[in-house]
Amino acid sequence: CVPSPPGVFLIPYVLIALVGGIPIFFLEISLGQFMKAGSINVWNICPLFKGLGYASMVIVFYCNTYYIMVLAWGFYYLVKSFTTTLPWATCGHTWNTPDCVEIFRHEDCANASLANLTCDQLADRRSPVIEFWENKVLRLSGGLEGPGALNWEVTLCLLACWVLVYFCVWKGVKSTGKIVYFTATFPYVVLVVLLVRGVLLPGALDGIIYYLKPDWSKLGSPQVWIDAGTQIFFSYAIGLGALTALGSYNRFNNNCYKDAIILALINSGTSFFAGFVVFSILGFMAAEQGVHISKVAESGPGLAFIAYPRAVTLMPVAPLWAALFFFMLLLLGLDSQFVGVEGFITGLLDLLPASYYFRFQREISVALCCALCFVIDLSMVTDGGMYVFQLFDYYSASGTTLLWQAFWECVVVAWVYG
């Protein structure tokens, strides 16, 4: 997402990462490594608070359910990128309305009389990028009370994503580890390519300055600090039980302290680096439209599926840059999904007594988990599916939920067990 304002956001982001993010990241990995257990059984160190393990299982299940929708949308956009003209670049499609207009620049607005349009009339017009997102991909209805029918194209993309996740996770960390060599490294290649392309565009420097220049008046805003904490905890997968599950596969004497420091720094460093990529493109987009960068900086799904697609339509060889971006988005999303599903399955299998072990236990458990999540996800590929997605996003793994989960983990380990 794009923090607002981005410059001052970096200050609480770094402070919370040093004071809370990295220490709790280390705590969860070391708990899993010490207890050799998933998110539930690890709390055998203090059985009275085993509910923390069940809470993390519920949170990560919700995350697994709704987060994959970002992958499904990204996969859909990736497929649609393999064309000579991007479908969201022009009007005239069946999903476009009479209000669709392809005018981008403010000076175009000033000259719009050529098309018998005034600037006031253009203010009510809609971009083809937004109409593609809302009318074609989401088929957005008026509200949650109007679910409508399934969008079969997005449903097939969703099914393909779950099949990918299943075959990457079904054999455990050994199979996942091999896949991650590609899914975790190739996005860096794409990021470098996109950065080189982005900084060469007009207006890119203004975007980078906007990204780095802090607005000190916003530093005292509680929302900025909450957003920074949420971003740290969610990107580090804190409170989800996934780190505990992955730590359980380490050797007992593994130097998890060093691992935690390195992984956390790579995580935050990648986010910081990706900011240059995003804001160089947003700076170019703002220059092309003749508006301030804050007007084009979307947050949440709007950045990936409105702002960036709109930016690539202004570039030469637009389908190439669109395909690269959405392929990178798909790989990064798969990495996060692997971790969440692995954390849930590890915690689930730890609950089963050894006497209940049967052949292909893990494969069947992963299949049931993926199938159940897919069925729930069908509610998010209907005309009212975006409203269901937002409910999951706002309440299942919101900042408050993760902050409280992490807070009680620290209290239990330090003052109850310790």
FENKA-V554936 format. One record per residue. N is the residue number from 1. RES is the residue in one small letter. SS is DSSP state (alpha for helix, beta for strand, coil for the rest). PHI is phi in whole degrees, -180 to 180 (none if undefined). NEAR is the number of other ideal C-beta (glycine too) atoms within 8 Angstrom. Layout:
BEGIN
n->[N	N]
res->[RES	RES]
ss->[SS	SS]
phi->[PHI	PHI]
near->[NEAR	NEAR]
END
This chain:
BEGIN
n->[1	2	3	4	5	6	7	8	9	10	11	12	13	14	15	16	17	18	19	20	21	22	23	24	25	26	27	28	29	30	31	32	33	34	35	36	37	38	39	40	41	42	43	44	45	46	47	48	49	50	51	52	53	54	55	56	57	58	59	60	61	62	63	64	65	66	67	68	69	70	71	72	73	74	75	76	77	78	79	80	81	82	83	84	85	86	87	88	89	90	91	92	93	94	95	96	97	98	99	100	101	102	103	104	105	106	107	108	109	110	111	112	113	114	115	116	117	118	119	120	121	122	123	124	125	126	127	128	129	130	131	132	133	134	135	136	137	138	139	140	141	142	143	144	145	146	147	148	149	150	151	152	153	154	155	156	157	158	159	160	161	162	163	164	165	166	167	168	169	170	171	172	173	174	175	176	177	178	179	180	181	182	183	184	185	186	187	188	189	190	191	192	193	194	195	196	197	198	199	200	201	202	203	204	205	206	207	208	209	210	211	212	213	214	215	216	217	218	219	220	221	222	223	224	225	226	227	228	229	230	231	232	233	234	235	236	237	238	239	240	241	242	243	244	245	246	247	248	249	250	251	252	253	254	255	256	257	258	259	260	261	262	263	264	265	266	267	268	269	270	271	272	273	274	275	276	277	278	279	280	281	282	283	284	285	286	287	288	289	290	291	292	293	294	295	296	297	298	299	300	301	302	303	304	305	306	307	308	309	310	311	312	313	314	315	316	317	318	319	320	321	322	323	324	325	326	327	328	329	330	331	332	333	334	335	336	337	338	339	340	341	342	343	344	345	346	347	348	349	350	351	352	353	354	355	356	357	358	359	360	361	362	363	364	365	366	367	368	369	370	371	372	373	374	375	376	377	378	379	380	381	382	383	384	385	386	387	388	389	390	391	392	393	394	395	396	397	398	399	400	401	402	403	404	405	406	407	408	409	410	411	412	413	414	415	416	417	418]
res->[c	v	p	s	p	p	g	v	f	l	i	p	y	v	l	i	a	l	v	g	g	i	p	i	f	f	l	e	i	s	l	g	q	f	m	k	a	g	s	i	n	v	w	n	i	c	p	l	f	k	g	l	g	y	a	s	m	v	i	v	f	y	c	n	t	y	y	i	m	v	l	a	w	g	f	y	y	l	v	k	s	f	t	t	t	l	p	w	a	t	c	g	h	t	w	n	t	p	d	c	v	e	i	f	r	h	e	d	c	a	n	a	s	l	a	n	l	t	c	d	q	l	a	d	r	r	s	p	v	i	e	f	w	e	n	k	v	l	r	l	s	g	g	l	e	g	p	g	a	l	n	w	e	v	t	l	c	l	l	a	c	w	v	l	v	y	f	c	v	w	k	g	v	k	s	t	g	k	i	v	y	f	t	a	t	f	p	y	v	v	l	v	v	l	l	v	r	g	v	l	l	p	g	a	l	d	g	i	i	y	y	l	k	p	d	w	s	k	l	g	s	p	q	v	w	i	d	a	g	t	q	i	f	f	s	y	a	i	g	l	g	a	l	t	a	l	g	s	y	n	r	f	n	n	n	c	y	k	d	a	i	i	l	a	l	i	n	s	g	t	s	f	f	a	g	f	v	v	f	s	i	l	g	f	m	a	a	e	q	g	v	h	i	s	k	v	a	e	s	g	p	g	l	a	f	i	a	y	p	r	a	v	t	l	m	p	v	a	p	l	w	a	a	l	f	f	f	m	l	l	l	l	g	l	d	s	q	f	v	g	v	e	g	f	i	t	g	l	l	d	l	l	p	a	s	y	y	f	r	f	q	r	e	i	s	v	a	l	c	c	a	l	c	f	v	i	d	l	s	m	v	t	d	g	g	m	y	v	f	q	l	f	d	y	y	s	a	s	g	t	t	l	l	w	q	a	f	w	e	c	v	v	v	a	w	v	y	g]
ss->[coil	coil	coil	coil	coil	alpha	alpha	alpha	alpha	alpha	alpha	alpha	alpha	alpha	alpha	alpha	alpha	alpha	alpha	alpha	alpha	alpha	alpha	alpha	alpha	alpha	alpha	alpha	alpha	alpha	alpha	alpha	alpha	alpha	alpha	coil	coil	coil	coil	coil	alpha	alpha	alpha	alpha	alpha	alpha	alpha	alpha	alpha	coil	alpha	alpha	alpha	alpha	alpha	alpha	alpha	alpha	alpha	alpha	alpha	alpha	alpha	alpha	alpha	alpha	alpha	alpha	alpha	alpha	alpha	alpha	alpha	alpha	alpha	alpha	alpha	alpha	alpha	alpha	coil	coil	coil	coil	coil	coil	coil	coil	coil	coil	coil	coil	coil	coil	coil	coil	coil	coil	coil	beta	coil	coil	coil	coil	coil	alpha	alpha	alpha	alpha	alpha	coil	alpha	alpha	alpha	alpha	coil	coil	coil	alpha	alpha	alpha	alpha	alpha	coil	coil	beta	coil	alpha	alpha	alpha	alpha	alpha	alpha	alpha	alpha	alpha	alpha	coil	coil	coil	coil	coil	coil	coil	coil	coil	coil	coil	coil	beta	coil	alpha	alpha	alpha	alpha	alpha	alpha	alpha	alpha	alpha	alpha	alpha	alpha	alpha	alpha	alpha	alpha	alpha	alpha	coil	coil	coil	alpha	alpha	alpha	alpha	alpha	alpha	alpha	alpha	alpha	alpha	alpha	coil	coil	alpha	alpha	alpha	alpha	alpha	alpha	alpha	alpha	alpha	alpha	alpha	alpha	alpha	alpha	coil	coil	coil	coil	alpha	alpha	alpha	alpha	alpha	alpha	alpha	alpha	alpha	coil	coil	coil	alpha	alpha	alpha	coil	coil	coil	alpha	alpha	alpha	alpha	alpha	alpha	alpha	alpha	alpha	alpha	alpha	alpha	alpha	alpha	coil	coil	coil	coil	coil	coil	alpha	alpha	alpha	alpha	alpha	alpha	coil	coil	coil	coil	coil	coil	coil	coil	alpha	alpha	alpha	alpha	alpha	alpha	alpha	alpha	alpha	alpha	alpha	alpha	alpha	alpha	alpha	alpha	alpha	alpha	alpha	alpha	alpha	alpha	alpha	alpha	alpha	alpha	alpha	alpha	alpha	alpha	alpha	alpha	alpha	alpha	coil	coil	coil	alpha	alpha	alpha	coil	coil	coil	coil	coil	alpha	alpha	alpha	alpha	alpha	alpha	alpha	alpha	alpha	alpha	alpha	alpha	coil	coil	coil	coil	coil	alpha	alpha	alpha	alpha	alpha	alpha	alpha	alpha	alpha	alpha	alpha	alpha	alpha	alpha	alpha	alpha	alpha	alpha	alpha	alpha	alpha	alpha	alpha	alpha	alpha	alpha	alpha	alpha	alpha	alpha	alpha	alpha	alpha	alpha	coil	coil	alpha	alpha	alpha	coil	coil	coil	coil	alpha	alpha	alpha	alpha	alpha	alpha	alpha	alpha	alpha	alpha	alpha	alpha	alpha	alpha	alpha	alpha	alpha	alpha	alpha	alpha	coil	beta	coil	coil	alpha	alpha	alpha	alpha	alpha	alpha	alpha	alpha	alpha	alpha	alpha	coil	coil	coil	alpha	alpha	alpha	alpha	alpha	alpha	alpha	alpha	alpha	alpha	alpha	alpha	alpha	alpha	alpha	alpha	alpha	alpha	alpha	coil]
phi->[none	-103	-69	-134	-80	-70	-62	-71	-61	-65	-68	-64	-61	-67	-63	-68	-63	-74	-85	-118	-62	-66	-60	-73	-57	-65	-59	-69	-64	-67	-62	-63	-68	-72	-91	52	-147	-83	-68	-95	-66	-64	-85	-64	-66	-153	-55	-61	-109	-66	-60	-61	-67	-65	-63	-65	-65	-65	-62	-69	-65	-61	-63	-60	-70	-95	-65	-67	-63	-62	-65	-63	-64	-62	-64	-64	-65	-61	-62	-73	-78	-83	-155	-71	-124	-63	-66	-94	-91	-132	-91	96	-90	-65	-87	-80	-104	-62	-83	-70	-145	-101	-75	-109	-86	-66	-68	-64	-62	-64	-98	-70	-63	-62	-102	61	-124	-104	-63	-64	-69	-67	-62	-94	-82	-124	-73	-64	-66	-67	-68	-64	-67	-83	-94	-98	-79	-85	49	-61	-91	-75	176	-64	-75	-118	-66	70	-99	-72	-90	-68	-65	-69	-61	-65	-65	-62	-61	-62	-66	-67	-64	-60	-61	-59	-74	-90	-112	-61	-97	92	-67	-66	-73	-63	-59	-69	-68	-65	-54	-89	-67	-93	-103	-61	-56	-66	-62	-65	-60	-64	-62	-67	-67	-59	-67	-66	-70	-86	-86	-64	91	-63	-62	-62	-65	-68	-63	-62	-67	-97	-79	-82	-102	-62	-66	-89	-65	-84	-75	-60	-65	-63	-70	-64	-63	-65	-64	-62	-63	-63	-67	-73	-69	-84	61	-80	84	-98	82	-70	-65	-62	-64	-68	-65	-67	-88	-74	-65	-61	-99	-65	-79	-73	-63	-65	-60	-63	-62	-64	-65	-66	-66	-63	-60	-68	-63	-65	-62	-65	-65	-63	-60	-64	-63	-65	-78	-66	-70	-65	-63	-63	-64	-65	-65	-67	-90	72	-127	-73	-61	-61	-78	-109	-82	-86	-125	67	-60	-61	-67	-75	-116	-127	-64	-70	-57	-67	-66	-69	-67	-89	-95	-66	53	-56	-59	-64	-69	-65	-64	-62	-63	-75	-67	-63	-60	-65	-66	-64	-66	-62	-58	-65	-68	-55	-62	-65	-67	-62	-63	-68	-66	-61	-64	-67	-68	-64	-76	-79	-62	-60	-68	-94	-66	-143	-64	61	-60	-66	-59	-69	-63	-64	-62	-65	-62	-63	-66	-64	-63	-63	-62	-64	-65	-60	-70	-99	-111	-92	-63	-101	-65	-64	-70	-66	-58	-66	-62	-61	-66	-75	-114	-76	-131	-71	-58	-63	-61	-68	-64	-68	-60	-66	-60	-72	-61	-64	-62	-66	-69	-81	-111	-101	-71	-75]
near->[6	11	12	8	11	13	11	13	13	11	9	13	13	9	9	13	12	8	7	12	15	11	8	14	14	12	11	14	16	12	13	18	14	7	11	7	11	17	15	14	11	14	12	9	8	11	6	5	10	11	6	12	15	9	9	16	14	8	16	15	10	11	12	13	12	12	12	16	13	11	14	14	14	13	13	12	13	12	8	10	11	7	8	3	7	13	10	12	10	8	9	5	10	3	7	10	7	3	7	13	10	9	9	7	9	8	7	9	10	7	7	13	7	5	5	4	9	7	8	6	9	12	6	6	11	9	10	14	12	9	16	14	13	10	11	11	12	11	10	8	10	4	7	8	6	9	10	8	5	7	13	6	7	12	11	8	13	14	9	9	14	13	8	9	14	11	8	11	14	11	8	9	8	7	12	13	8	7	10	10	8	8	13	9	8	10	11	8	8	12	13	8	9	14	12	8	10	13	11	6	12	6	12	14	8	11	16	13	8	14	12	8	7	11	8	6	5	10	10	4	7	5	6	14	10	9	11	14	13	12	12	15	16	10	9	12	12	15	12	15	18	13	15	17	15	14	14	14	6	12	5	7	4	8	6	12	8	7	11	13	10	8	9	13	8	8	10	14	8	10	10	9	10	9	10	13	12	12	15	15	15	16	17	16	14	16	10	11	11	8	8	5	13	8	8	12	13	9	9	7	8	9	14	11	11	13	14	12	15	13	12	12	11	10	10	3	6	12	12	7	12	13	11	11	12	13	10	13	12	12	13	10	13	14	11	10	14	15	11	15	14	15	20	14	13	12	17	12	11	10	7	9	4	5	4	6	6	5	3	6	10	11	9	8	11	13	10	8	13	12	8	8	13	11	7	8	15	10	9	12	13	14	12	14	14	9	9	12	11	8	9	12	11	7	7	12	10	10	10	6	12	16	11	8	14	13	8	10	13	10	9	13	12	8	5	10	7	5]
END
